[in-house]
Amino acid sequence: MKGKPPRRLGVYAGSFDPLTIGHLWMIQEGARLFEQLIVAIGINPDKKYQFTVADRLAMLRESCREFPNVTIAEYSNLYLIDYAESVGATHILRGVRSAGDYEFERTMRNINGDLDPEICTVFLMPPRDIAEVSSSMVKGLIGPAGWRKIVRKYVPAPVYRRLLALHK
């Protein structure tokens, strides 16, 4: 094989409502694996979000400044595989925290493989100390006395500041 190897462009998509340290770990690892990583907010018009798209984009941009090969984007009314095709991605990056995640992600990988066998899905498993962290877990912790101290451990600083402003 002669010439330069093909560029590895990954897409890591989610709602990021809010962005957690688990998401940030995935982004850091994706930035190491791929020459370029697009972190894309997928917008589902049927879903109710805590933060606006503009806020989520801003939190991602602030939290990912240290990764020069990471681009923040959004997409709507597309399947993830179609978005990945539209940006010329070679890979889709997904996180697997549990057996339930694995079953769902395996199914999606197989469907995406049927739709475009050229785009490879890569699974990463976060370290044990953050394996349980999710956006829904973070949202569920907000409210009771002492929540600020607890939630601070699970989200990047830009997200924490916005959570504090949102829940005065």
C-alpha positions in Angstrom: 0.0 0.0 0.0 1.6 3.3 -1.1 0.8 6.8 -0.1 -0.7 8.4 2.9 -3.1 6.3 5.0 -6.7 7.6 4.9 -7.6 10.2 7.5 -9.4 8.8 10.6 -12.4 11.1 11.4 -14.6 10.0 14.3 -18.0 11.2 15.3 -19.1 11.1 19.0 -22.7 12.1 19.3 -25.1 12.5 22.2 -27.5 15.0 23.8 -24.9 16.1 26.4 -27.7 17.4 28.6 -25.6 18.0 30.6 -22.0 17.2 29.6 -20.4 14.9 32.3 -16.9 13.9 33.2 -17.8 10.5 31.5 -18.5 12.3 28.2 -15.3 14.3 28.6 -13.3 11.1 29.1 -14.8 9.8 25.9 -13.9 13.0 24.1 -10.3 12.9 25.4 -9.9 9.3 24.3 -11.5 10.0 20.9 -9.1 12.9 20.4 -6.2 10.5 20.9 -7.7 7.8 18.6 -8.7 10.0 15.7 -7.0 12.6 13.6 -10.2 14.6 13.9 -13.1 14.1 16.2 -16.5 15.8 15.8 -18.5 15.9 19.0 -22.1 16.4 17.7 -25.2 17.2 19.6 -28.1 15.2 18.2 -31.3 17.1 18.5 -34.5 15.1 19.0 -37.5 17.4 18.8 -39.6 15.0 20.9 -37.2 15.1 23.8 -37.4 17.7 26.6 -33.9 19.1 27.5 -32.7 20.9 30.6 -30.3 23.1 28.5 -30.9 24.8 25.2 -28.8 23.7 22.2 -26.9 26.9 22.4 -26.0 26.3 26.0 -25.0 22.7 25.4 -22.8 23.8 22.4 -21.2 26.5 24.6 -20.5 24.1 27.4 -18.9 21.6 25.0 -16.8 24.3 23.4 -15.6 25.6 26.8 -14.9 22.1 28.1 -13.1 20.9 25.0 -10.7 23.8 24.4 -7.7 21.7 25.2 -8.3 19.4 22.3 -7.2 21.1 19.1 -8.5 18.2 16.9 -12.0 18.3 18.3 -14.8 20.2 16.6 -18.2 20.8 18.2 -21.3 20.6 16.0 -25.0 19.8 16.0 -27.4 17.9 13.8 -31.1 17.2 13.6 -33.6 15.2 11.6 -30.9 12.7 10.6 -29.9 9.2 11.8 -26.4 9.3 13.3 -25.1 7.1 10.5 -26.4 9.6 7.9 -24.8 12.5 9.8 -21.5 10.6 9.9 -21.7 10.0 6.2 -22.4 13.7 5.6 -19.2 14.8 7.3 -17.0 12.1 5.8 -16.5 10.1 9.0 -14.7 6.9 9.0 -15.7 6.0 12.6 -18.5 6.4 15.1 -17.4 6.5 18.7 -19.7 5.1 21.4 -19.4 4.4 25.1 -20.4 1.2 26.9 -20.9 1.5 30.7 -23.0 -1.6 31.4 -24.5 -4.7 29.9 -27.6 -2.7 29.0 -25.6 -0.2 27.1 -23.8 -3.0 25.3 -27.0 -4.6 24.1 -28.4 -1.3 22.8 -25.1 -0.3 21.2 -24.5 -3.7 19.6 -28.0 -3.4 18.0 -27.3 0.1 16.7 -23.8 -0.9 15.4 -25.4 -3.7 13.4 -28.1 -1.5 12.0 -25.5 1.2 11.1 -23.3 -1.5 9.6 -26.2 -2.5 7.3 -26.8 1.1 6.3 -23.1 1.9 5.7 -20.5 -0.9 6.1 -17.7 1.6 5.5 -18.2 3.4 8.8 -16.7 1.5 11.7 -18.2 1.8 15.2 -15.7 1.9 18.0 -16.7 1.1 21.6 -14.9 2.4 24.6 -15.5 1.4 28.2 -14.8 4.1 30.8 -12.7 3.5 33.9 -14.5 2.1 36.9 -14.4 5.3 38.9 -16.6 7.1 36.3 -18.5 4.1 34.8 -21.7 5.0 36.5 -21.7 8.7 35.6 -24.5 9.8 33.2 -26.5 12.9 32.4 -29.6 11.4 33.9 -27.7 10.5 37.1 -26.4 14.1 37.4 -29.9 15.5 36.9 -31.3 13.2 39.5 -28.8 14.4 42.1 -29.8 18.0 41.8 -32.1 19.4 44.5 -31.5 17.9 48.0 -29.3 19.7 50.5 -25.7 19.3 49.6 -26.3 18.6 45.9 -23.8 21.2 44.8 -20.8 19.4 46.5 -21.8 16.1 45.1 -22.6 17.2 41.5 -19.4 19.1 41.2 -17.5 15.8 41.1 -19.3 14.6 38.0 -19.3 17.6 35.6 -16.7 19.9 34.0 -16.4 23.4 35.5 -18.3 25.2 32.7 -21.3 22.8 33.2 -21.2 23.2 37.0 -21.3 27.0 36.6 -24.4 26.7 34.4 -26.1 24.2 36.7 -25.6 26.6 39.6 -27.1 29.5 37.7 -30.0 27.3 36.6 -30.8 26.0 40.1 -30.3 29.0 42.4 
